[in-house]
């Protein structure tokens, strides 16, 4: 009896669709993703995608959630031991690193978690940790929102890449303080990471001052207020 031949291509699955779509977005940007292009990349017919995703937007949501799943949340565990400021710092660094690896999906992530499971776990972890630390629920919500604005905003573009690598572009007669601006692009990573760390430190220091001004209140492990991250 002859053994059944193996299929020439791997069976289609949600995981394979998301992985292929994510690689396409990483390489060419959001505009490159269409169901027709994705089906061609997968070697399947377009309608077969609809067995797993109803729309292109659902695929984008899944890509975004896969990126959210890469964000480290261990610092928010109740037994981790880090104080709230250190936890926020370490989480922000992990969050930005995940976005830096997938910059083209940032506009989708910036819209918020919606119904995405991994994104909601991020929001829940941040909010819960802040409330446990003693932040009032409303302020814990604001902190989650503030951190998302700052981190996703920092990942939407590069300050250093905003200047061209041409010293003749910045005439001292017109721009007396930009004589070395053409060197920024060459040092993009150092400039952008340094700016992120400077902003993050300033933000967290400001939050610490607000925290120290809070009236004494008991720490709690849960709250029903709205979370946002």
Z-matrix of the N, CA and C atoms (Angstrom, degrees):
N
C 1 1.459
C 2 1.521 1 108.89
N 3 1.318 2 117.02 1 130.31
C 4 1.463 3 120.32 2 -176.79
C 5 1.523 4 110.85 3 -78.89
N 6 1.321 5 115.26 4 139.11
C 7 1.458 6 120.09 5 176.18
C 8 1.517 7 109.19 6 -71.99
N 9 1.332 8 115.48 7 146.67
C 10 1.461 9 120.03 8 178.84
C 11 1.526 10 109.91 9 -67.75
N 12 1.300 11 116.75 10 132.27
C 13 1.469 12 120.49 11 -178.89
C 14 1.523 13 110.77 12 -67.67
N 15 1.312 14 115.07 13 145.09
C 16 1.464 15 120.01 14 177.30
C 17 1.525 16 109.98 15 -73.08
N 18 1.341 17 116.15 16 145.24
C 19 1.467 18 117.54 17 176.09
C 20 1.519 19 110.02 18 -64.34
N 21 1.326 20 115.52 19 146.07
C 22 1.463 21 119.70 20 -177.44
C 23 1.523 22 112.16 21 -66.94
N 24 1.315 23 118.13 22 -32.21
C 25 1.458 24 122.33 23 -179.17
C 26 1.525 25 109.19 24 -118.43
N 27 1.336 26 117.25 25 150.13
C 28 1.466 27 119.50 26 176.76
C 29 1.520 28 110.59 27 -58.83
N 30 1.315 29 116.74 28 146.41
C 31 1.452 30 120.67 29 178.27
C 32 1.526 31 109.91 30 -61.04
N 33 1.310 32 115.73 31 144.85
C 34 1.454 33 120.99 32 -179.49
C 35 1.524 34 109.88 33 -71.56
N 36 1.307 35 116.97 34 136.97
C 37 1.452 36 122.23 35 178.85
C 38 1.523 37 108.03 36 -146.60
N 39 1.323 38 116.28 37 164.35
C 40 1.463 39 120.14 38 176.74
C 41 1.520 40 110.44 39 -59.00
N 42 1.327 41 115.57 40 -42.58
C 43 1.456 42 119.55 41 -177.73
C 44 1.526 43 111.62 42 -61.76
N 45 1.331 44 116.48 43 -42.67
C 46 1.463 45 120.24 44 -179.36
C 47 1.530 46 110.67 45 -68.31
N 48 1.317 47 116.55 46 -38.87
C 49 1.467 48 120.25 47 177.91
C 50 1.523 49 110.23 48 -62.20
N 51 1.328 50 116.87 49 -47.41
C 52 1.466 51 120.97 50 -177.74
C 53 1.522 52 110.56 51 -65.28
N 54 1.318 53 116.85 52 -42.46
C 55 1.466 54 120.39 53 179.63
C 56 1.528 55 111.09 54 -61.74
N 57 1.326 56 116.92 55 -44.94
C 58 1.465 57 120.95 56 -178.81
C 59 1.522 58 110.86 57 -69.12
N 60 1.321 59 116.39 58 -43.14
C 61 1.465 60 120.29 59 179.09
C 62 1.519 61 110.76 60 -64.57
N 63 1.323 62 117.04 61 -40.43
C 64 1.462 63 120.57 62 178.81
C 65 1.516 64 111.75 63 -63.68
N 66 1.314 65 116.97 64 -41.29
C 67 1.467 66 120.70 65 178.54
C 68 1.527 67 110.56 66 -64.31
N 69 1.315 68 116.85 67 -37.48
C 70 1.467 69 121.06 68 178.78
C 71 1.530 70 110.51 69 -65.92
N 72 1.327 71 116.77 70 -44.98
C 73 1.467 72 120.63 71 178.45
C 74 1.522 73 110.60 72 -64.42
N 75 1.323 74 117.53 73 -42.72
C 76 1.469 75 120.89 74 178.21
C 77 1.525 76 111.21 75 -58.25
N 78 1.314 77 116.32 76 -41.30
C 79 1.458 78 120.64 77 -174.34
C 80 1.520 79 113.45 78 -79.24
N 81 1.348 80 116.11 79 -37.47
C 82 1.465 81 118.62 80 -169.88
C 83 1.525 82 115.00 81 -127.38
N 84 1.322 83 118.09 82 -5.64
C 85 1.455 84 120.01 83 178.70
C 86 1.513 85 113.80 84 96.09
N 87 1.325 86 116.02 85 169.91
C 88 1.460 87 121.88 86 -176.25
C 89 1.525 88 112.61 87 -61.65
N 90 1.329 89 116.56 88 -36.00
C 91 1.458 90 119.83 89 -176.14
C 92 1.526 91 112.39 90 -64.95
N 93 1.334 92 116.78 91 -21.55
C 94 1.467 93 120.10 92 -178.06
C 95 1.524 94 112.61 93 -76.94
N 96 1.323 95 116.64 94 -17.22
C 97 1.461 96 119.53 95 -175.10
C 98 1.525 97 111.18 96 -85.81
N 99 1.297 98 115.26 97 120.70
C 100 1.469 99 122.32 98 170.65
C 101 1.516 100 106.08 99 -141.68
N 102 1.330 101 116.75 100 158.65
C 103 1.461 102 118.54 101 179.62
C 104 1.526 103 110.60 102 -63.81
N 105 1.331 104 116.95 103 -34.34
C 106 1.463 105 119.62 104 178.51
C 107 1.519 106 111.01 105 -65.81
N 108 1.326 107 116.66 106 -46.39
C 109 1.468 108 120.08 107 -179.90
C 110 1.525 109 110.19 108 -65.03
N 111 1.315 110 116.50 109 -42.32
C 112 1.458 111 120.47 110 -179.17
C 113 1.528 112 110.95 111 -63.36
N 114 1.319 113 116.55 112 -43.01
C 115 1.468 114 119.78 113 178.37
C 116 1.521 115 110.67 114 -60.83
N 117 1.328 116 116.47 115 -39.72
C 118 1.468 117 119.88 116 178.81
C 119 1.519 118 110.74 117 -64.84
N 120 1.331 119 116.93 118 -41.32
C 121 1.464 120 120.54 119 178.65
C 122 1.522 121 111.52 120 -62.98
N 123 1.310 122 116.21 121 -33.99
C 124 1.462 123 121.32 122 -178.48
C 125 1.527 124 112.14 123 -86.15
N 126 1.337 125 116.89 124 -13.69
C 127 1.456 126 120.67 125 -178.42
C 128 1.508 127 113.12 126 73.04
N 129 1.341 128 115.82 127 35.02
C 130 1.465 129 119.94 128 179.89
C 131 1.520 130 108.78 129 -129.66
N 132 1.307 131 116.33 130 173.96
C 133 1.461 132 120.73 131 175.77
C 134 1.522 133 108.62 132 -82.98
N 135 1.332 134 116.01 133 149.68
C 136 1.458 135 120.63 134 -178.00
C 137 1.519 136 114.37 135 -53.76
N 138 1.333 137 118.44 136 -48.23
C 139 1.467 138 119.59 137 -177.93
C 140 1.527 139 114.52 138 -58.38
N 141 1.318 140 117.56 139 -25.04
C 142 1.466 141 119.18 140 -178.68
C 143 1.528 142 111.92 141 -65.27
N 144 1.337 143 116.65 142 -24.51
C 145 1.469 144 119.71 143 177.77
C 146 1.524 145 111.09 144 -64.39
N 147 1.333 146 116.12 145 -31.22
C 148 1.463 147 120.55 146 -174.77
C 149 1.523 148 112.67 147 -73.76
N 150 1.317 149 117.13 148 -6.56
C 151 1.458 150 119.77 149 171.27
C 152 1.518 151 111.02 150 -73.08
N 153 1.336 152 116.03 151 -17.33
C 154 1.466 153 121.17 152 -176.76
C 155 1.534 154 112.82 153 -118.04
N 156 1.313 155 117.33 154 -33.58
C 157 1.459 156 122.43 155 179.93
C 158 1.524 157 109.07 156 -137.07
N 159 1.327 158 116.09 157 134.53
C 160 1.465 159 119.22 158 -177.86
C 161 1.524 160 112.16 159 -78.78
N 162 1.335 161 117.10 160 -31.39
C 163 1.460 162 120.15 161 -175.41
C 164 1.522 163 110.55 162 -141.96
N 165 1.314 164 115.32 163 165.92
C 166 1.456 165 120.95 164 173.88
C 167 1.523 166 110.86 165 -62.40
N 168 1.335 167 116.87 166 -36.91
C 169 1.466 168 119.89 167 179.65
C 170 1.531 169 111.51 168 -61.72
N 171 1.317 170 116.99 169 -34.89
C 172 1.468 171 119.69 170 176.78
C 173 1.524 172 110.61 171 -65.31
N 174 1.310 173 117.11 172 -36.24
C 175 1.469 174 120.62 173 177.34
C 176 1.522 175 109.91 174 -66.16
N 177 1.331 176 116.86 175 -43.31
C 178 1.467 177 120.84 176 177.98
C 179 1.525 178 110.70 177 -61.84
N 180 1.330 179 116.69 178 -40.84
C 181 1.466 180 120.15 179 176.39
C 182 1.521 181 111.00 180 -59.03
N 183 1.323 182 115.96 181 -42.58
C 184 1.463 183 120.34 182 -178.60
C 185 1.526 184 110.99 183 -66.96
N 186 1.332 185 117.49 184 -38.43
C 187 1.466 186 120.45 185 176.47
C 188 1.523 187 109.59 186 -62.82
N 189 1.331 188 115.64 187 -47.24
C 190 1.461 189 119.92 188 -179.88
C 191 1.522 190 111.35 189 -59.79
N 192 1.324 191 116.34 190 -40.57
C 193 1.469 192 119.13 191 -178.37
C 194 1.522 193 111.16 192 -69.58
N 195 1.329 194 116.56 193 -32.14
C 196 1.463 195 119.41 194 176.85
C 197 1.529 196 110.48 195 -64.61
N 198 1.333 197 116.50 196 -35.30
C 199 1.462 198 119.88 197 176.17
C 200 1.523 199 110.17 198 -69.84
N 201 1.330 200 117.65 199 -42.48
C 202 1.467 201 120.89 200 177.98
C 203 1.526 202 111.50 201 -59.02
N 204 1.316 203 116.89 202 -33.58
C 205 1.464 204 121.05 203 -179.11
C 206 1.524 205 112.30 204 -66.32
N 207 1.341 206 117.08 205 -16.93
C 208 1.466 207 120.86 206 179.92
C 209 1.527 208 112.78 207 -85.33
N 210 1.329 209 117.20 208 -8.00
C 211 1.463 210 120.97 209 -178.35
C 212 1.525 211 109.55 210 -76.54
N 213 1.305 212 116.63 211 130.01
C 214 1.466 213 122.19 212 -179.84
C 215 1.524 214 109.85 213 -72.81
N 216 1.324 215 116.89 214 126.59
C 217 1.464 216 122.36 215 177.75
C 218 1.523 217 112.10 216 -117.71
N 219 1.323 218 117.22 217 7.32
C 220 1.467 219 120.42 218 -174.69
C 221 1.520 220 112.37 219 -61.90
N 222 1.324 221 117.39 220 -28.38
C 223 1.465 222 120.45 221 -178.11
C 224 1.520 223 113.10 222 -68.59
N 225 1.328 224 117.48 223 -13.22
C 226 1.458 225 120.85 224 -179.96
C 227 1.525 226 112.95 225 -96.96
N 228 1.319 227 117.29 226 -0.23
C 229 1.463 228 119.96 227 177.32
C 230 1.539 229 109.37 228 -64.54
N 231 1.313 230 116.03 229 143.78
C 232 1.469 231 119.98 230 -175.96
C 233 1.518 232 112.50 231 -60.98
N 234 1.327 233 117.42 232 -27.86
C 235 1.467 234 120.11 233 -177.82
C 236 1.527 235 112.37 234 -99.46
N 237 1.339 236 118.12 235 12.21
C 238 1.465 237 120.01 236 -176.28
C 239 1.520 238 112.13 237 -70.74
N 240 1.308 239 118.18 238 -42.35
C 241 1.461 240 121.12 239 176.50
C 242 1.515 241 115.47 240 99.24
N 243 1.334 242 118.61 241 -12.93
C 244 1.456 243 119.98 242 178.61
C 245 1.525 244 110.20 243 -75.96
N 246 1.330 245 117.08 244 141.82
C 247 1.453 246 119.97 245 175.42
C 248 1.532 247 108.73 246 -71.00
N 249 1.323 248 116.63 247 166.71
C 250 1.464 249 120.66 248 -172.51
C 251 1.524 250 112.21 249 -60.92
N 252 1.353 251 117.57 250 -37.36
C 253 1.459 252 119.78 251 -178.29
C 254 1.524 253 111.20 252 -67.49
N 255 1.324 254 116.94 253 -45.10
C 256 1.462 255 121.03 254 178.80
C 257 1.525 256 110.76 255 -64.51
N 258 1.333 257 115.60 256 -40.13
C 259 1.461 258 119.58 257 179.01
C 260 1.529 259 110.98 258 -62.34
N 261 1.325 260 117.00 259 -44.79
C 262 1.464 261 119.88 260 178.34
C 263 1.519 262 111.07 261 -62.22
N 264 1.321 263 116.72 262 -40.85
C 265 1.465 264 120.48 263 179.84
C 266 1.529 265 110.73 264 -61.86
N 267 1.324 266 116.04 265 -50.77
C 268 1.466 267 119.98 266 -175.75
C 269 1.534 268 111.04 267 -66.24
N 270 1.321 269 115.89 268 -36.95
C 271 1.465 270 119.89 269 177.09
C 272 1.527 271 110.76 270 -65.93
N 273 1.326 272 116.86 271 -43.09
C 274 1.467 273 120.76 272 -179.62
C 275 1.522 274 111.33 273 -60.84
N 276 1.325 275 116.80 274 -39.77
C 277 1.464 276 120.86 275 178.50
C 278 1.530 277 110.37 276 -64.30
N 279 1.335 278 116.52 277 -42.74
C 280 1.459 279 120.55 278 178.51
C 281 1.525 280 110.80 279 -66.37
N 282 1.311 281 116.47 280 -41.32
C 283 1.464 282 122.45 281 179.59
C 284 1.527 283 110.39 282 -60.19
N 285 1.336 284 116.19 283 -49.19
C 286 1.463 285 120.03 284 -178.69
C 287 1.528 286 110.90 285 -64.26
N 288 1.331 287 117.06 286 -37.90
C 289 1.464 288 120.13 287 179.47
C 290 1.526 289 110.73 288 -62.33
N 291 1.335 290 116.77 289 -40.59
C 292 1.467 291 120.49 290 178.56
C 293 1.522 292 110.45 291 -63.52
N 294 1.320 293 116.58 292 -41.39
C 295 1.459 294 120.19 293 179.55
C 296 1.529 295 111.38 294 -70.41
N 297 1.323 296 116.46 295 -36.50
C 298 1.461 297 119.71 296 179.95
C 299 1.525 298 111.52 297 -63.50
N 300 1.317 299 116.71 298 -29.07
C 301 1.464 300 120.31 299 178.06
C 302 1.533 301 112.00 300 -76.26
N 303 1.332 302 116.24 301 -19.04
C 304 1.473 303 120.43 302 -176.84
C 305 1.529 304 109.28 303 -138.82
N 306 1.316 305 118.40 304 61.95
C 307 1.471 306 120.97 305 -171.86
C 308 1.528 307 114.77 306 -64.06
N 309 1.334 308 118.13 307 -28.48
C 310 1.456 309 119.00 308 -175.68
C 311 1.532 310 113.69 309 -71.91
N 312 1.337 311 116.66 310 -19.98
C 313 1.458 312 119.64 311 -179.74
C 314 1.525 313 111.77 312 -89.78
N 315 1.327 314 117.93 313 -4.59
C 316 1.464 315 121.94 314 -176.87
C 317 1.529 316 112.34 315 -56.94
N 318 1.334 317 120.67 316 -43.00
C 319 1.471 318 118.32 317 179.02
C 320 1.524 319 113.59 318 -57.79
N 321 1.309 320 117.81 319 -32.26
C 322 1.465 321 120.91 320 177.36
C 323 1.521 322 109.64 321 -72.02
N 324 1.315 323 117.50 322 -44.64
C 325 1.465 324 121.23 323 178.36
C 326 1.519 325 111.65 324 -63.27
N 327 1.331 326 116.85 325 -34.07
C 328 1.458 327 120.99 326 -177.04
C 329 1.523 328 112.50 327 -65.44
N 330 1.327 329 117.50 328 -17.46
C 331 1.458 330 121.27 329 179.47
C 332 1.525 331 112.13 330 -73.48
N 333 1.332 332 117.59 331 -13.33
C 334 1.452 333 120.84 332 -179.11
C 335 1.512 334 112.15 333 107.14
N 336 1.335 335 117.43 334 169.20
C 337 1.466 336 120.82 335 -173.36
C 338 1.513 337 115.03 336 -74.35
N 339 1.331 338 117.84 337 -24.95
C 340 1.466 339 118.47 338 -178.74
C 341 1.519 340 111.89 339 55.44
N 342 1.334 341 116.18 340 -116.72
C 343 1.465 342 121.85 341 177.96
C 344 1.528 343 112.28 342 -109.76
N 345 1.314 344 117.21 343 10.46
C 346 1.460 345 119.68 344 -176.17
C 347 1.530 346 110.67 345 -71.52
N 348 1.324 347 118.56 346 123.71
C 349 1.468 348 120.91 347 -175.60
C 350 1.525 349 114.33 348 -58.73
N 351 1.330 350 117.76 349 -48.81
C 352 1.464 351 119.55 350 -178.13
C 353 1.519 352 110.91 351 -66.14
N 354 1.330 353 117.07 352 -40.11
C 355 1.455 354 120.26 353 177.85
C 356 1.518 355 111.90 354 -62.99
N 357 1.319 356 117.11 355 -38.86
C 358 1.462 357 120.93 356 178.27
C 359 1.528 358 111.25 357 -68.40
N 360 1.324 359 117.03 358 -33.32
C 361 1.473 360 119.63 359 176.59
C 362 1.524 361 110.42 360 -65.10
N 363 1.336 362 116.33 361 -36.63
C 364 1.460 363 120.06 362 176.47
C 365 1.525 364 109.79 363 -62.37
N 366 1.332 365 116.60 364 -50.36
C 367 1.461 366 121.14 365 -179.94
C 368 1.521 367 111.51 366 -58.96
N 369 1.329 368 116.17 367 -43.73
C 370 1.455 369 121.09 368 -178.48
C 371 1.525 370 111.27 369 -64.75
N 372 1.329 371 117.06 370 -41.41
C 373 1.463 372 120.89 371 -177.76
C 374 1.530 373 111.24 372 -66.19
N 375 1.338 374 116.57 373 -43.96
C 376 1.465 375 120.07 374 -179.00
C 377 1.523 376 110.23 375 -65.32
N 378 1.314 377 116.05 376 -50.39
C 379 1.464 378 120.27 377 -178.81
C 380 1.524 379 111.41 378 -59.74
N 381 1.323 380 116.27 379 -47.05
C 382 1.463 381 119.69 380 -178.91
C 383 1.513 382 112.73 381 -61.20
N 384 1.332 383 116.97 382 -40.96
C 385 1.457 384 120.47 383 -179.22
C 386 1.521 385 111.46 384 -66.91
N 387 1.336 386 117.22 385 -38.37
C 388 1.460 387 119.44 386 -179.86
C 389 1.529 388 111.44 387 -68.44
N 390 1.325 389 117.10 388 -40.07
C 391 1.465 390 119.81 389 178.33
C 392 1.528 391 110.34 390 -66.06
N 393 1.332 392 116.92 391 -41.45
C 394 1.465 393 119.41 392 177.63
C 395 1.523 394 111.24 393 -61.29
N 396 1.334 395 116.55 394 -33.30
C 397 1.465 396 120.39 395 -179.17
C 398 1.523 397 112.29 396 -74.13
N 399 1.331 398 117.47 397 -12.95
C 400 1.452 399 120.36 398 177.75
C 401 1.508 400 115.73 399 113.48
N 402 1.332 401 117.93 400 2.15
C 403 1.454 402 120.19 401 175.78
C 404 1.524 403 109.45 402 -71.87
N 405 1.327 404 118.48 403 137.05
C 406 1.466 405 119.74 404 172.95
C 407 1.525 406 109.54 405 -60.23
N 408 1.321 407 117.87 406 146.14
C 409 1.468 408 120.26 407 -176.43
C 410 1.530 409 114.47 408 -51.97
N 411 1.328 410 117.69 409 -41.36
C 412 1.464 411 119.36 410 -179.28
C 413 1.520 412 111.25 411 -63.12
N 414 1.326 413 116.81 412 -40.47
C 415 1.458 414 119.83 413 179.11
C 416 1.521 415 111.48 414 -73.54
N 417 1.318 416 117.01 415 -32.39
C 418 1.465 417 119.97 416 175.48
C 419 1.522 418 110.14 417 -62.36
N 420 1.333 419 116.39 418 -38.68
C 421 1.459 420 120.56 419 176.03
C 422 1.523 421 110.60 420 -63.47
N 423 1.334 422 116.28 421 -44.38
C 424 1.462 423 120.73 422 179.61
C 425 1.524 424 111.49 423 -62.44
N 426 1.326 425 116.66 424 -37.80
C 427 1.463 426 120.27 425 179.11
C 428 1.535 427 110.12 426 -64.28
N 429 1.329 428 116.86 427 -44.32
C 430 1.460 429 119.69 428 178.04
C 431 1.514 430 111.59 429 -59.91
N 432 1.337 431 116.49 430 -42.88
C 433 1.460 432 120.60 431 178.87
C 434 1.526 433 110.62 432 -65.36
N 435 1.331 434 115.86 433 -46.35
C 436 1.464 435 120.28 434 -179.39
C 437 1.515 436 111.74 435 -58.58
N 438 1.318 437 117.06 436 -44.44
C 439 1.456 438 120.34 437 -178.79
C 440 1.525 439 111.06 438 -65.11
N 441 1.333 440 116.72 439 -39.05
C 442 1.461 441 118.69 440 178.62
C 443 1.519 442 110.86 441 -65.64
N 444 1.335 443 117.03 442 -42.54
C 445 1.461 444 119.53 443 177.60
C 446 1.528 445 110.92 444 -57.65
N 447 1.319 446 115.38 445 -47.10
C 448 1.464 447 120.17 446 -175.49
C 449 1.528 448 111.51 447 -66.72
N 450 1.326 449 116.97 448 -46.73
C 451 1.461 450 120.54 449 -174.59
C 452 1.519 451 111.55 450 -70.84
N 453 1.324 452 117.18 451 -47.53
C 454 1.463 453 118.40 452 -179.78
C 455 1.522 454 110.56 453 -67.98
N 456 1.333 455 116.90 454 -36.02
C 457 1.460 456 119.49 455 177.06
C 458 1.510 457 112.15 456 -61.31
N 459 1.323 458 116.46 457 -39.86
C 460 1.463 459 120.34 458 -179.80
C 461 1.522 460 111.67 459 -67.93
N 462 1.336 461 116.26 460 -24.43
C 463 1.461 462 120.36 461 -177.12
C 464 1.524 463 113.14 462 -92.68
N 465 1.336 464 117.13 463 -8.08
C 466 1.461 465 120.01 464 -177.44
C 467 1.518 466 113.05 465 -74.78
N 468 1.313 467 116.57 466 -19.49
C 469 1.460 468 118.81 467 -179.74
C 470 1.513 469 110.74 468 -165.22
N 471 1.307 470 115.47 469 173.24
C 472 1.459 471 121.95 470 -179.93
C 473 1.522 472 109.35 471 -114.73
N 474 1.320 473 116.96 472 123.75
C 475 1.464 474 120.75 473 175.83
C 476 1.519 475 110.13 474 -61.42
N 477 1.321 476 116.17 475 -45.50
C 478 1.464 477 120.39 476 -176.04
C 479 1.527 478 111.89 477 -63.30
N 480 1.320 479 116.61 478 -38.93
C 481 1.469 480 120.07 479 -179.24
C 482 1.522 481 112.49 480 -72.07
N 483 1.321 482 116.44 481 -8.38
C 484 1.449 483 119.91 482 178.31
C 485 1.516 484 113.68 483 -75.92
N 486 1.323 485 116.69 484 -5.11
C 487 1.463 486 122.15 485 178.42
C 488 1.526 487 108.90 486 -115.93
N 489 1.328 488 116.28 487 138.66
C 490 1.461 489 120.04 488 -177.53
C 491 1.518 490 111.08 489 -81.93
N 492 1.307 491 115.01 490 152.80
C 493 1.468 492 121.89 491 -179.88
C 494 1.528 493 109.65 492 -85.95
N 495 1.333 494 114.90 493 63.61
C 496 1.468 495 120.86 494 -177.41
C 497 1.523 496 108.00 495 -151.06
N 498 1.320 497 116.06 496 106.86
C 499 1.466 498 119.44 497 -174.89
C 500 1.528 499 112.63 498 -65.33
N 501 1.325 500 118.40 499 -19.35
C 502 1.467 501 119.96 500 179.41
C 503 1.532 502 111.92 501 -78.00
N 504 1.324 503 116.73 502 -9.83
C 505 1.465 504 119.98 503 -177.94
C 506 1.522 505 112.27 504 -75.53
N 507 1.326 506 117.03 505 -16.92
C 508 1.459 507 120.46 506 -174.23
C 509 1.524 508 109.73 507 -122.38
N 510 1.309 509 115.34 508 78.20
C 511 1.459 510 122.66 509 -178.44
C 512 1.527 511 109.61 510 -63.94
N 513 1.339 512 117.97 511 123.11
C 514 1.468 513 121.18 512 179.91
C 515 1.525 514 113.05 513 -55.63
N 516 1.309 515 116.82 514 -26.32
C 517 1.462 516 119.37 515 178.74
C 518 1.522 517 111.22 516 -66.02
N 519 1.321 518 115.76 517 -31.96
C 520 1.465 519 120.65 518 179.56
C 521 1.520 520 112.98 519 -96.55
N 522 1.338 521 115.45 520 -35.76
C 523 1.464 522 121.05 521 -175.19
C 524 1.530 523 109.07 522 -130.65
N 525 1.326 524 117.46 523 77.22
C 526 1.466 525 120.49 524 -172.68
C 527 1.527 526 114.65 525 -63.35
N 528 1.326 527 117.99 526 -16.66
C 529 1.462 528 120.18 527 -176.77
C 530 1.531 529 113.02 528 -108.78
N 531 1.333 530 117.65 529 8.58
C 532 1.464 531 120.82 530 -178.21
C 533 1.523 532 112.17 531 -113.26
N 534 1.320 533 116.61 532 29.01
C 535 1.453 534 120.29 533 -177.01
C 536 1.520 535 114.31 534 -62.62
N 537 1.320 536 117.02 535 -23.26
C 538 1.471 537 120.35 536 -179.45
C 539 1.530 538 112.17 537 -115.43
N 540 1.325 539 116.17 538 12.84
C 541 1.468 540 119.67 539 -177.59
C 542 1.518 541 112.19 540 -63.10
N 543 1.331 542 117.11 541 -27.87
C 544 1.461 543 119.74 542 -179.26
C 545 1.521 544 112.46 543 -67.67
N 546 1.326 545 117.17 544 -13.01
C 547 1.465 546 120.88 545 179.58
C 548 1.528 547 112.44 546 -87.81
N 549 1.334 548 117.33 547 -11.19
C 550 1.460 549 120.19 548 -175.23
C 551 1.524 550 112.72 549 -61.16
N 552 1.337 551 116.50 550 -43.14
C 553 1.463 552 119.44 551 -177.39
C 554 1.522 553 111.98 552 -59.97
N 555 1.324 554 115.88 553 -34.45
C 556 1.464 555 120.64 554 -179.84
C 557 1.521 556 111.59 555 -65.66
N 558 1.315 557 116.14 556 -28.12
C 559 1.470 558 121.24 557 -177.64
C 560 1.535 559 110.43 558 -113.75
N 561 1.323 560 115.40 559 35.66
C 562 1.459 561 120.82 560 -173.10
C 563 1.519 562 113.65 561 -52.76
N 564 1.335 563 117.43 562 -51.69
C 565 1.460 564 119.58 563 -175.04
C 566 1.519 565 111.70 564 -61.81
N 567 1.323 566 117.22 565 -44.56
C 568 1.460 567 120.81 566 -179.18
C 569 1.524 568 110.60 567 -64.00
N 570 1.329 569 116.24 568 -43.44
C 571 1.466 570 120.54 569 -179.08
C 572 1.522 571 111.11 570 -64.94
N 573 1.323 572 116.72 571 -49.93
C 574 1.458 573 120.23 572 -175.61
C 575 1.528 574 112.14 573 -68.60
N 576 1.315 575 117.81 574 -41.20
C 577 1.464 576 119.77 575 178.58
C 578 1.521 577 110.68 576 -68.37
N 579 1.331 578 116.58 577 -37.01
C 580 1.460 579 119.51 578 177.44
C 581 1.514 580 111.76 579 -65.07
N 582 1.338 581 116.55 580 -40.15
C 583 1.461 582 120.43 581 178.01
C 584 1.527 583 110.66 582 -64.93
N 585 1.325 584 116.45 583 -40.79
C 586 1.469 585 120.04 584 179.06
C 587 1.525 586 110.55 585 -62.24
N 588 1.317 587 116.99 586 -46.40
C 589 1.464 588 120.58 587 -178.55
C 590 1.530 589 110.89 588 -65.83
N 591 1.322 590 116.88 589 -38.98
C 592 1.468 591 120.23 590 177.63
C 593 1.527 592 110.78 591 -62.26
N 594 1.322 593 116.24 592 -46.93
C 595 1.456 594 120.17 593 179.42
C 596 1.514 595 112.54 594 -65.75
N 597 1.333 596 116.82 595 -40.59
C 598 1.459 597 120.94 596 -179.92
C 599 1.525 598 111.07 597 -64.00
N 600 1.324 599 116.65 598 -43.18
C 601 1.464 600 120.32 599 178.51
C 602 1.521 601 110.94 600 -61.86
N 603 1.332 602 116.68 601 -45.28
C 604 1.462 603 120.33 602 179.29
C 605 1.526 604 111.07 603 -61.96
N 606 1.323 605 116.51 604 -42.13
C 607 1.458 606 121.26 605 -179.90
C 608 1.527 607 110.93 606 -63.14
N 609 1.323 608 116.19 607 -47.44
C 610 1.465 609 120.00 608 -178.06
C 611 1.523 610 112.15 609 -68.97
N 612 1.321 611 116.79 610 -35.01
C 613 1.467 612 119.48 611 176.39
C 614 1.526 613 110.54 612 -64.52
N 615 1.340 614 115.98 613 -39.02
C 616 1.453 615 119.50 614 176.89
C 617 1.522 616 112.16 615 -65.00
N 618 1.323 617 116.75 616 -40.52
C 619 1.459 618 120.26 617 176.79
C 620 1.522 619 111.34 618 -64.69
N 621 1.314 620 116.39 619 -37.04
C 622 1.467 621 119.19 620 179.67
C 623 1.527 622 110.71 621 -62.32
N 624 1.329 623 117.34 622 -39.45
C 625 1.462 624 120.42 623 177.67
C 626 1.526 625 110.66 624 -62.87
N 627 1.325 626 116.60 625 -40.47
C 628 1.463 627 119.95 626 177.18
C 629 1.527 628 110.76 627 -65.34
N 630 1.322 629 115.39 628 -39.88
C 631 1.465 630 120.45 629 -178.97
C 632 1.534 631 111.03 630 -63.64
N 633 1.316 632 115.70 631 -42.01
C 634 1.468 633 119.96 632 -179.22
C 635 1.523 634 111.83 633 -67.23
N 636 1.328 635 116.49 634 -21.63
C 637 1.459 636 120.39 635 179.32
C 638 1.527 637 112.98 636 -89.01
N 639 1.327 638 116.90 637 -4.61
C 640 1.459 639 119.94 638 179.81
C 641 1.524 640 110.47 639 -67.38
N 642 1.326 641 117.75 640 143.87
C 643 1.469 642 119.00 641 173.37
C 644 1.519 643 109.64 642 -66.15
N 645 1.307 644 116.05 643 150.75
C 646 1.460 645 119.97 644 -179.90
C 647 1.521 646 108.64 645 -60.85
N 648 1.332 647 115.23 646 132.50
C 649 1.462 648 120.11 647 179.55
C 650 1.511 649 108.63 648 -149.40
N 651 1.325 650 118.34 649 150.24
C 652 1.467 651 120.64 650 179.34
C 653 1.509 652 111.92 651 -66.68
N 654 1.326 653 115.97 652 144.40
C 655 1.455 654 120.99 653 174.68
C 656 1.523 655 108.75 654 -74.32
N 657 1.336 656 116.11 655 147.88
C 658 1.464 657 120.10 656 179.09
C 659 1.505 658 109.47 657 -134.03
N 660 1.315 659 116.54 658 160.41
C 661 1.462 660 120.64 659 -176.79
C 662 1.512 661 112.66 660 -102.08
N 663 1.341 662 118.19 661 -4.58
C 664 1.455 663 117.67 662 -178.43
C 665 1.532 664 109.84 663 -158.65
N 666 1.319 665 114.45 664 163.61
C 667 1.459 666 120.97 665 176.10
C 668 1.506 667 108.43 666 -160.96
N 669 1.306 668 116.38 667 154.20
C 670 1.465 669 120.21 668 -179.90
C 671 1.514 670 112.90 669 -97.80
N 672 1.329 671 117.54 670 5.20
C 673 1.461 672 119.61 671 -178.18
C 674 1.519 673 110.80 672 -70.50
N 675 1.305 674 115.07 673 165.53
C 676 1.451 675 121.05 674 -177.14
C 677 1.511 676 111.56 675 -69.55
N 678 1.328 677 117.19 676 134.06
C 679 1.466 678 122.27 677 176.19
C 680 1.513 679 109.12 678 -100.52
N 681 1.321 680 115.86 679 149.01
C 682 1.467 681 120.58 680 177.95
C 683 1.527 682 108.49 681 -150.50
N 684 1.325 683 116.66 682 125.93
C 685 1.467 684 121.05 683 176.64
C 686 1.495 685 108.97 684 -155.20
